Amino acid sequence: MKIRKVCIHPHSSQQNVYIYENKKEQYIVVAIPYLEWSIYVTYDDFVHIESRLQQSLANVLEEEHVSPLAMKLAQWMREM
């Protein structure tokens, strides 16, 4: 598991992002407790990862913060 820090809102403090990868079962789970948000993504879903992240984050964030956060999360997930 990796723990990253992200600033979700321009004027807020950094929040923890937890990224867990299960290589045997080929999936990644990402969680941001501050937002009470998480997502489960299989390796097969990586083709559409940014759009899935944006759709999911849109339920808990204001629109202007969704895309930058989704891009950052997608990058970190690809690094795993």
N, C-alpha and C positions, 0 to 999 in steps of 0.2 A: 504494500500500500504506500502510496505517495501522498504527502500533504503539501498543498500549494497555498499561496496567499493571493487573494484577488480583491481589488477595490471595486465593489459593485456599483456604488454611486460615487460621483466625483467628490462629494464632501463627507463621505463616510470612512470609517476606519477599515483596514483590510480584514477580510474574512477568510476562514479556512475552507479549502476545497479538498475533499478526500477522494482519491482515485484508486480503486482496487481493480487489479487485473487477475483473472483466472485463466492462465494459458492452457491448462488441460481441457477445460470446458469452453474455451474461446469466447469469453465475454469480459466486459468492463462495466463497473458500477461507479458512477460519479455522484457525490452528495455534497450539498452545501447546506449545513444545518441552519445557518442564519436565515435562509429563505424557506426552510422546511421543504427542500426540494431534492430529488434524486432521480437518476435515470439508469436503466439497464440497457446495455447495447452489446449485441453479438458482433463478432468479427464480420459477419456477412452484411451487417447494417452499416458498415463504415463508409460505403459508397455515398450514402445520404446523411452522413452524421451531422453536418451543420444545419441542414433543414430540420432534422429531428430535434436537435438541441434548441433551435429557435422556436419551434412549435411548443415544446415543453416549457421553456423559460418564459414564453409569452403569457403563460397562466399565472406566473408569480412576480413578474417584473413589468415596469413601464417600458413601452415600446423602444424608446431611445437607448435603453441599456441592454436590450436583448442581443442584438447583432454583435457588438464588440465582445460580450461575454461568451457567446456561442463560439465565436472564432477562436478565442483564447482557450476554451475548454477543448475544442476539437484538436487544436495544436498539441495540447498536453496529452490528450488521449492517443494521438498518433505516435508520440514519443515513447509511450509505454512499450 
